[in-house]
């Protein structure tokens, strides 16, 4: 066989072998990711993976805590307030357990945005004496596994006629983006009239920013939320609205409704809690929504 022909045949077989190897690598990558997710799920439910000691947090005092203790399904939140360490001076403050649905899209993490990476957020909960109170530092592999598991958690689509009223929700969708409120804190660009959609923009319904919630100037004493190095109070991170029907009560301190007292049955949409939250913002920004309009906004929020 001529030399050039032999070379050509060898190149063809080499190319085929390379393609086969690439296919094997592609097949192995999802398998490795699945292994990582499975490891993360096991760690998520474990009360001893990090040598957890009895927690010193007031709401879970004396318990050996896993991630799932405070983050049970279906939204991976217990809906309770827990005392955690604040950013900055190291004070403590009550914080509602954040839900984990679509968490990968909500960075920076924590109500005050203290952590830029999900692994940082997880490590903080694992090592905090007020939370999981681990006796040993989690490894990089463990943090990656937990992050991989959490990143698989998504929001199921809402069902019209079951989770929300579609006619009212469409009316609420229009109202949501109507600029009709005032901005006494002047956090927004001119004109100063604001809509719900001024903070909750885009498909994720969040601007990714921080805002003063309780009052125009924030709360610099009791619970300021995010505070910049120069002392400027920024407030709290704008939450993603998708999946709100699973996550009552609302606000960083859980004052927007009580999911156990206000749902009948427990698994029905939390309309009273959401309506209470809408009413708060209606007053806070002087939106002027009527009771009927607030009901429509509530149905829209339930549809997300």
N, C-alpha and C positions, 0 to 999 in steps of 0.2 A: 504494500500500500504506500503511495507517495507520502513523503514527509508532511507536505502541506495539508493533505487530507487527514493524516493522523492528528496533526495539531488542531485542525478544525473540529474533529470528533471529540478530542480531549476538552476543548473549550466548551462545546455543547454540554458534555456531561458535567463539567465544572459549574456551568450556569444553572443546570437543573438541580445539582446538589446544593448550590447556594440558595436557590428559590425554596427548596424543600426545608432547608435549615431556617430560612426566614419564616416560613409557615409554622414550623415548630415553635420558634420564638414567639410569634404572634399568639399561638395557642397557649403557650405557657404563661404569658403576661396576665390574661384574665384569671387563670387558675391561681397565680400568686396573689392577685388582688383579692380573690375570693377567700384564700387562706387568711390574708390579713384582716379582712372584714370579720371572718369567723372568730379569729383571735380577739378582735375588738369587742365583739358581742359577748364573749365569755368574760372578758375583763370588766365589761360594763355591768354585768350582773354579780360579780364576785365581791364578797365582803372581806376577803383576805389576800387578794392578789398583791397588794402593796403593804401587807402587814398592818392593815387598818387597826388603829386603837380606838377605844370608845371616844366618840365625838364630843367636843366641848361646846358645840353650838347649842343654844338654849332650846331650840325646837326638836333637836335630835340627840339631846344630852344622854350620854351613856350607851348609845347604840353604835354598833359597828356598821358603818355606812358604805354602801356601794353607790355607783352612779345611778342605778335604777331605783334606789331608795327615794330619791327626790325627783327622778325623771322616769316615772312609770308611763305606760301607754294610756290612751292612743296618741296623745300629743307629746309624750315624754316630758310631762310636767305634773307635779302634784298640786299646782295651783296655790301653794302656800308661800308665806313669807318666811325667810330664814335670815338670821343675822350673819352678815359677811363683812369682811374688811373692806373699807372704802379705799379709793385711790388717794394718794397724797399723804396726809398727815397720819394715816394708819388708824383712823377712827373706824367704828363699826356702824352699820346701818341695816335696816330691814330691806330685803330685796325679794321680789317675787321670783320664784323659780322660772327661768326662761324656758319656753318650749324649744325642742330641738328639730322641729320640722323645717326642712330647707335651710338649716343653720349655715350650710356652706356659703349661702348667698348673703349673709348678714354681717360680715366683718366690717370694722373691728368688733371684737367680742366683749361681752359684759354690758350691762346697762350704761356704764360710763365709758365703754370703749377702751378699756385699759390694755387689752391684748390684741395685737395685730394678727396673730396666727392662732388657729384653732388648737394646736398642740399646747400653746401657752395657756389658753383658757382652761383646758383640761387639767394641765399640771397644777394650776392654782387651786382647783377644786380638790384634787387628790391630796395635795400636801397641806392645805389649810387646816389648822387645829379645829376651826369652827365648822368644817365640812367633813371630809373623809379622814383627816388626821392620820395620814400614812406614816408608817415607821421607816419606810425606805423610799428613796427617790425612784420614780418610774423611769424605765429605760426609754431611749429614743424609739425603739421598736414598739414598746407598749403604747407610747403616745401616738405614734403613727397608726397603730392598729385601732385604737379608740377613735381617732379622727376619721379613719377610713369607714368605720361602722357608722358613726354619726352622719357622715356625708351621704350615706345611702337613704337616710330618712327624708321622705318627701311628703307633700300634702296631697291626699286624695281629692279628686275633683268633687265639688259640691253638686248635689242632685237637685234640679229644679222641682219645686213642689214638695220636696221632702226637707231639704236643708234651708230653703229660702223660697220666698214668693217671687217668681220671675217678673211679674208686672211691676210690683213695687221696686224690685231691685233695679230695673232699667231706669225708673224715675230717680232712684237714689244715685245711680251712676252719673247722671247729668248734674244733679245737685252737688255731688262730691267735688266737681271741678269748677263750680261757680264761685268767683271771687266776690265775696259779699261781707267778709269780716274785717275787723280792724286789727292793727298790729301795734299796740302800745309800746312793746319792747323794741320795735324797729329792727327786728332780726332779718326782715325780708327786703328785697329790692323795691324801689318805687315802681308802681304805685303801692301804697301801704295796705290796700285791701288784700285779704288773703282768702284762700279756699282750703278745704281739707287737702286737696291735691297740691298745695304749696309745699308741704312737707312730704306727703305720700305720693311721690311721682313715679312714673315709669311702670313697667310690668310687675316689678316687685313691690310697688307702692311704698317706696322709701327714698329719701334723698341722701341717706347714708350720713346725715349730719347730726348735730346735737342742738337741742332747744330747751329753753327754760319752760317748764311745764306748769308749775303751780301758780306762778306770778310772773309779771313781765321782767322783773329784775332777778329772778331765780331765788334760791334759798341758800345764801352763803353761810349760814350757821348750822342748821340742823342736818341738811342733806343736799349739798350743792350738786351732786353728780360729778360730771367731768369738770375739773379745774385745771386751767393751763398753768405752766410754770410761773407766769407773771401774775398769777392770782385771779385771772379773769374767769368768771363762772360761765361755763358753756351749757350745763344742764345734762339732759339724758338723750341717748341715741334714739333716733326715729325707728320704731320697730317695723318690720315687714308685716303687712296686713294679711297676707295669704294664710288661710287656715285659722282665722280668728275664732271660728265656731268651736274649735277644740280647746281654746287657751284661756277662758275666763278663770279668775278675775283679771282685770286689766290695770295698766300703769306699773311703774317700776316697784311700787310698794303694794300692789294688789288691791287698791281701794276701789277699783271699778267693778263692783258686783261681787257676789259670793256664789261660786258654781254649785255648791251643795245645797244652799238654801233656796236658790232662785231657779233651779231647773226642775221641771216636772214633766216627764220623768228625768232622771239624771242625764241620760244620753241625748235629750232633745236639745236643739240649738239654744244657746244662752241669750235669748232676746232681751230679758230684763237687764242683764249685766251690760250688754252692748248699748242698749238704749240709755242707760245711766251714763255710760262713757261718752256717747254722742252729746247728751245734754250738758255734760261738763264742758266740752269744747265749744258748744254753742254759746255758753255763757262766757267762757274764757276769752274768746275772740269776737264776741258780740255778733254772731253770724245772723241772728234773726230767723232761724228755722222755726217753722210751725211744728206742733206735735205730729201732724201728718207727715211733714217732710222728714222729721227725725225718724219716724218709723220706716220711711222709704230708704233712708241712709242705712239704717240697721239691717234691712233686708239685703242691700247691696253688699255690706260688709260680710254678711253671712254667705254670700255667693262666691267670695274670693277663695 
